[in-house]
Amino acid sequence: MNNPYPYSNDNKRYQTINYYFRNTYHQKVAKIPLNAGFTCPNRDGTKGSGGCTFCSSMGSGDSILCFDDSLQKQYKEGLKRMQNKWPDCIGFAYFQSYSNTYAPLPILKKIYDPFFKDSDIPGVAIATRADCLNDEIIDYLNQQDKEVWLELGLQSVHESTMERCNRKHSTQIVFDWLDKLKDTNIKTCVHIINGLPGEAKQDMLETVKQIAKHPVDAIKIHMLHLIEGTQMAKEYEKEPFHILHGLTVEGVMEWYAEQLGYGDEKAFWGMAGLLHDIDFELYPEEHCERAPELLRDGGAEEDLVHAVVSHGYGIRVDVAPEHEMEKVLFATDELTGLIWAAALMRPSKSTKDMELSSLKKKFKDKKFAAGCSRDVIRRGAEQLGWELDKLMEQTILAMRSCEDRVNKEMEELEF
């Protein structure tokens, strides 16, 4: 198959960092994430506390092996993991957690010099905040004889969005440093997040348009990933999404009841779908464990209690799905979330034009809607005795069947 794109060897419309590294070093290069023990000025009280609302307690270094061990051990173990997948790969040292220039220069030198002097390490990437840079640090990094990247967290150009996210620095300071760094040997990468609360498609496009006005070597586009325990995740748990999800699963369960020959139990199937997350907003850490008391207080029968609790089987509780309805609920709960996330990325914002092949691509992309467990979805298909493709295709059809009704109900609720 001919590749129409000049800066790609795998038919992507853009030049990937993988393409750049392979053409520069003529082999696979993996970035090895590291934690050097820094913090951030919006964590330690200098500018604020708590950090950015989307950032984990590990400073976005959640994938780092041996997080609290020495940097040398972190690098060694991280490279070993990468070489299990790509045996011939070499490793960039990627200082990822927190703000990795937030310290006096002598401390930075002590941390970075061993990696700059290691001939087996082709380069160093440093993630930081633009308000944690100064000329002294830039001069030091610019003097190194190997490739150096500075990765700046912008996330969005919209100040109102970033105020809500507790970033605690301006957009302009990022652009000022990009302009300054163009005259150095240091390469720059700007990180942005698509899907931040309150932002629509035009807001995300505006962020990219503004970045394009400045000299930048790379841009990293993150899909918003809510990490359990973060402030943003806690805010999300109070958002109308949970009502939307409940209404969606209700409609999906009603569709399955009709399709699987349980039409006379349609209302019961729907009720199980509607109430399956009844305890999640109030007790996210005890999800499915607190549901029985809430349901019984509302007069629910035990078969409904069992159905609701069993959708957390093997995750939160040891109550296994038994009835076919319970197995359908278990299988479709996570899957409806994945399908809806995929639909929101489509121009139509709808499931009505979604094909199975498109969903399968999103399913394989572990970074997309990472909170939707692929393992749980697979287990659900296995419990039903279905192929995964069948479960996906049927659930797309189920969501199409109720999409208009769900949207109307959400409008009537004024969300």
C-alpha positions in Angstrom: 0.0 0.0 0.0 1.4 3.4 -1.0 2.0 5.8 1.8 0.7 9.3 0.8 2.3 11.0 3.8 5.9 12.1 3.5 6.7 12.2 7.3 5.2 8.8 8.3 6.1 5.2 7.7 2.7 3.9 9.0 0.2 6.0 7.1 -0.3 8.6 9.8 -1.1 12.2 8.7 1.5 13.7 11.0 5.1 13.1 11.9 5.2 11.0 15.0 8.0 11.2 17.6 8.7 7.5 16.7 9.2 8.5 13.1 11.6 11.3 14.1 13.6 9.1 16.5 13.9 6.2 14.0 15.1 8.6 11.3 17.6 10.3 13.7 19.0 7.3 15.5 18.1 4.5 13.0 16.6 2.3 15.7 13.7 2.3 18.1 14.0 5.0 20.9 11.9 4.6 24.0 11.4 7.4 26.6 12.0 5.9 30.1 9.9 7.9 32.6 11.7 8.9 35.8 10.9 10.5 39.2 13.6 12.7 40.5 11.7 13.7 43.6 10.7 17.3 42.6 7.4 19.0 43.4 5.5 21.9 41.8 4.9 25.5 42.9 1.2 24.9 42.9 1.6 22.0 45.2 4.1 23.3 47.8 2.2 26.5 48.6 4.4 28.9 46.6 1.6 29.6 44.2 -1.1 27.2 45.5 -1.7 23.8 46.8 -3.1 20.5 45.5 -1.5 20.8 42.0 -3.4 20.8 38.8 -6.7 19.2 39.3 -6.1 16.5 36.6 -2.7 15.5 38.0 -2.2 12.5 40.2 -0.4 12.4 43.5 2.5 10.9 41.6 2.8 14.0 39.5 1.7 12.2 36.3 4.4 9.6 36.8 2.0 6.7 37.5 3.7 4.4 34.9 7.2 4.8 36.5 8.7 1.5 37.8 10.4 1.7 41.2 9.0 5.2 41.7 10.8 5.8 45.0 14.1 4.0 44.1 17.3 5.6 42.7 17.2 7.2 39.3 19.7 4.7 38.0 17.4 1.8 39.1 14.3 3.5 37.7 16.1 3.9 34.4 17.5 0.4 34.3 14.2 -1.3 35.1 12.3 1.0 32.8 14.6 0.2 29.9 14.4 -3.5 30.6 10.6 -3.2 30.3 10.8 -1.4 27.0 13.4 -3.9 25.7 11.0 -6.8 26.5 8.8 -5.2 23.8 11.5 -3.8 21.5 14.7 -5.8 22.1 16.9 -3.4 20.1 15.6 -0.2 21.6 17.7 2.5 23.3 16.3 4.8 26.0 15.9 8.5 26.4 15.9 9.6 30.1 12.5 11.2 30.5 12.2 13.2 33.7 8.4 13.1 33.9 7.0 13.4 37.4 6.2 16.9 38.7 8.2 20.0 37.6 11.7 18.9 36.8 13.4 22.3 36.8 11.9 23.4 40.1 15.2 23.5 42.1 18.4 25.5 42.2 20.9 24.8 39.4 23.4 22.9 41.6 20.7 20.4 42.5 19.6 20.1 38.9 23.3 19.4 37.9 23.6 16.7 40.5 20.5 15.0 39.1 21.1 15.5 35.4 24.9 15.3 34.9 25.1 11.5 35.3 22.6 11.1 32.5 24.2 13.7 30.3 27.6 11.9 30.8 26.3 8.4 30.1 27.3 7.5 26.5 24.6 4.8 26.3 21.8 7.4 26.8 21.2 9.4 23.5 19.2 12.2 25.1 17.3 13.6 28.0 13.7 14.9 28.0 12.6 17.1 30.9 9.0 17.8 31.7 8.3 21.0 33.6 6.3 24.2 34.0 7.2 27.4 32.1 7.3 29.3 35.4 10.0 27.0 36.6 12.6 28.1 34.0 15.2 30.7 34.1 18.2 31.8 31.9 20.7 30.0 34.1 18.9 26.7 33.7 18.5 27.2 29.9 22.2 28.0 29.5 23.1 24.8 31.4 20.9 22.6 29.3 22.0 24.3 26.0 25.6 23.4 26.8 25.0 19.7 26.7 26.4 17.6 23.8 23.4 15.4 23.5 19.8 15.9 22.5 17.8 17.8 25.1 14.0 18.3 25.1 12.0 20.6 27.3 8.4 19.5 27.6 6.1 22.3 28.8 2.6 21.7 30.2 0.2 24.1 28.6 -2.9 22.0 28.4 -5.1 24.8 27.1 -4.7 28.4 26.0 -7.9 29.4 27.7 -7.3 31.1 31.0 -10.7 30.3 32.4 -10.2 26.6 31.8 -6.8 26.6 33.4 -8.0 28.6 36.4 -10.5 25.9 37.0 -7.7 23.3 36.6 -5.5 25.2 39.2 -2.5 25.6 36.8 -1.5 28.8 38.5 0.5 30.3 35.6 -0.4 32.2 32.5 -0.5 30.9 28.9 1.7 33.8 27.9 4.7 32.6 29.9 4.6 29.4 27.9 4.7 31.3 24.6 7.4 33.6 25.9 9.7 30.7 26.7 9.0 29.0 23.3 10.1 32.2 21.6 13.3 32.4 23.7 14.2 28.7 23.2 14.1 28.9 19.4 17.6 30.4 19.5 19.0 27.4 21.5 19.8 23.8 20.7 17.0 22.7 23.0 14.0 21.1 21.4 10.5 21.9 22.7 7.4 19.9 23.1 4.1 21.4 24.3 1.5 19.2 26.1 -2.2 19.8 25.6 -5.3 18.0 26.8 -8.4 17.5 24.7 -11.7 17.2 26.5 -11.0 19.5 29.5 -14.2 20.5 31.4 -16.1 23.3 29.7 -14.2 23.1 26.4 -15.8 22.4 23.1 -14.2 21.4 19.8 -13.6 25.0 18.8 -11.8 25.7 22.1 -9.4 22.8 21.5 -8.8 23.9 17.9 -8.1 27.4 19.2 -5.4 26.1 21.5 -3.6 24.4 18.6 -3.9 27.5 16.4 -2.3 29.7 19.1 0.5 27.2 19.6 1.2 27.2 15.8 2.1 30.9 16.0 5.2 30.0 18.0 8.3 28.0 17.3 7.7 24.5 18.7 9.3 21.1 17.7 6.5 18.8 18.9 3.1 18.8 20.4 1.7 16.0 22.6 -2.0 15.7 22.5 -3.6 13.9 25.5 -7.1 12.7 25.7 -8.4 13.7 29.1 -7.8 10.8 31.5 -9.4 11.1 34.9 -7.3 9.5 37.5 -9.0 8.2 40.6 -8.5 10.4 43.6 -7.6 13.6 41.7 -9.7 16.7 42.3 -11.0 16.6 38.7 -12.1 13.0 39.2 -14.0 14.1 42.3 -15.7 16.9 40.4 -16.5 14.6 37.6 -18.2 12.2 40.0 -20.7 15.0 40.8 -21.3 15.9 37.1 -24.4 15.1 35.1 -22.4 12.3 33.3 -23.6 9.8 35.9 -27.2 10.6 35.1 -26.4 10.3 31.3 -24.7 7.0 31.9 -27.6 5.6 34.0 -30.1 6.6 31.4 -28.0 5.1 28.7 -27.5 1.8 30.4 -31.2 1.7 31.2 -32.0 2.1 27.4 -29.4 -0.5 26.5 -30.7 -3.0 29.0 -34.3 -2.5 27.7 -33.1 -3.1 24.1 -31.3 -6.3 25.2 -34.4 -7.5 27.0 -36.4 -7.3 23.8 -33.7 -8.9 21.7 -33.0 -11.8 24.0 -36.6 -12.8 24.6 -37.2 -11.1 27.9 -39.7 -8.5 26.7 -42.0 -9.1 29.6 -39.1 -8.2 31.9 -38.1 -5.1 30.0 -38.9 -2.7 32.8 -36.9 -4.7 35.3 -33.9 -4.9 33.0 -34.1 -1.2 32.5 -34.4 -0.4 36.2 -31.2 -2.5 36.9 -29.4 -0.4 34.3 -30.7 2.9 35.6 -29.8 2.2 39.2 -26.6 0.2 38.8 -24.4 3.0 40.0 -26.7 4.2 42.7 -23.9 4.4 45.3 -21.1 5.7 43.1 -21.4 9.4 43.6 -21.8 9.3 47.3 -19.4 6.4 48.0 -17.0 6.0 45.1 -14.5 4.1 47.3 -17.3 1.7 48.4 -19.0 1.3 45.0 -21.4 -1.7 44.9 -20.8 -2.3 48.6 -23.1 0.5 49.8 -25.7 -0.1 47.0 -27.7 -2.8 49.0 -28.7 -0.4 51.9 -29.6 2.4 49.5 -31.7 0.1 47.3 -33.4 -1.6 50.3 -34.1 1.8 51.9 -36.0 2.6 48.7 -38.0 -0.6 48.9 -36.1 -2.6 46.2 -36.6 -6.3 45.9 -33.7 -8.6 46.5 -33.4 -9.7 42.8 -32.8 -6.0 41.9 -30.2 -5.7 44.7 -28.4 -8.8 43.5 -28.4 -7.6 39.9 -27.0 -4.1 40.8 -24.3 -5.5 43.1 -23.2 -8.2 40.7 -22.1 -5.8 38.1 -19.1 -5.1 40.4 -18.1 -8.8 40.5 -14.3 -9.3 40.7 -13.8 -5.6 40.9 -15.4 -4.5 44.1 -17.5 -7.5 45.3 -17.6 -11.3 45.1 -21.3 -11.5 44.1 -21.2 -13.1 40.7 -23.7 -12.4 37.9 -26.1 -15.4 37.6 -29.1 -14.5 35.5 -28.5 -13.6 31.8 -29.7 -10.0 32.6 -27.0 -9.7 35.2 -24.4 -10.9 32.7 -25.6 -8.4 30.1 -25.3 -5.6 32.7 -21.8 -6.6 33.7 -20.7 -6.8 30.0 -22.3 -3.5 28.9 -21.6 -1.1 31.8 -17.9 -0.4 30.9 -18.6 -0.9 27.2 -21.3 1.8 27.0 -18.8 4.3 28.5 -16.2 3.4 25.9 -18.7 3.7 23.1 -19.9 7.0 24.3 -16.4 8.4 24.6 -15.7 7.2 21.1 -18.9 8.8 19.8 -17.9 12.2 21.3 -14.7 12.1 19.2 -16.8 11.8 16.0 -18.0 14.9 14.1 -21.6 13.8 14.6 -21.1 13.2 18.4 -23.4 10.3 17.9 -23.4 6.5 17.8 -25.7 6.5 14.8 -22.9 6.5 12.3 -20.4 4.5 14.3 -19.2 1.3 12.8 -17.7 -1.7 14.6 -14.3 -1.3 13.0 -14.1 2.2 14.4 -14.9 1.1 17.9 -12.4 -1.8 17.7 -9.6 0.7 17.0 -10.5 2.7 20.1 -10.7 -0.5 22.1 -7.2 -1.4 21.1 -5.9 2.0 22.0 -5.2 1.6 25.7 -4.7 5.3 26.2 -8.2 6.1 24.8 -10.8 6.3 27.6 -8.3 4.4 29.8 -10.8 4.4 32.6 -13.0 1.9 30.7 -11.6 -1.5 31.6 -10.9 -3.6 28.5 -10.5 -6.6 30.8 -13.9 -6.2 32.3 -15.5 -5.9 28.9 -13.7 -9.1 27.7 -14.8 -10.9 30.9 -18.4 -9.8 30.2 -18.3 -11.2 26.7 -16.9 -14.5 28.1 -19.6 -14.8 30.7 -22.2 -14.4 28.1 -20.5 -16.9 25.8 -20.2 -14.3 23.1 -17.4 -13.2 20.8 -16.2 -9.7 21.7 -17.2 -8.4 18.3 -20.7 -9.5 18.9 -20.9 -7.8 22.2 -19.6 -4.6 20.7 -21.8 -4.6 17.7 -24.9 -5.4 19.6 -24.2 -2.7 22.2 -23.7 -0.1 19.5 -27.1 -1.0 18.1 -28.6 -0.8 21.6 -27.1 2.7 22.2 -28.4 3.9 18.8 -31.9 2.7 19.8 -32.1 4.9 22.9 -29.8 7.8 22.0 -32.5 10.3 21.0 -34.6 9.5 24.1 -31.6 9.8 26.4 -30.7 13.2 24.9 -34.3 14.4 25.3 -34.4 13.4 28.9 -31.1 15.1 29.6 -32.5 18.3 28.0 -35.6 18.1 30.1 -33.4 17.8 33.2 -31.7 21.0 32.0 -28.2 19.5 31.9 
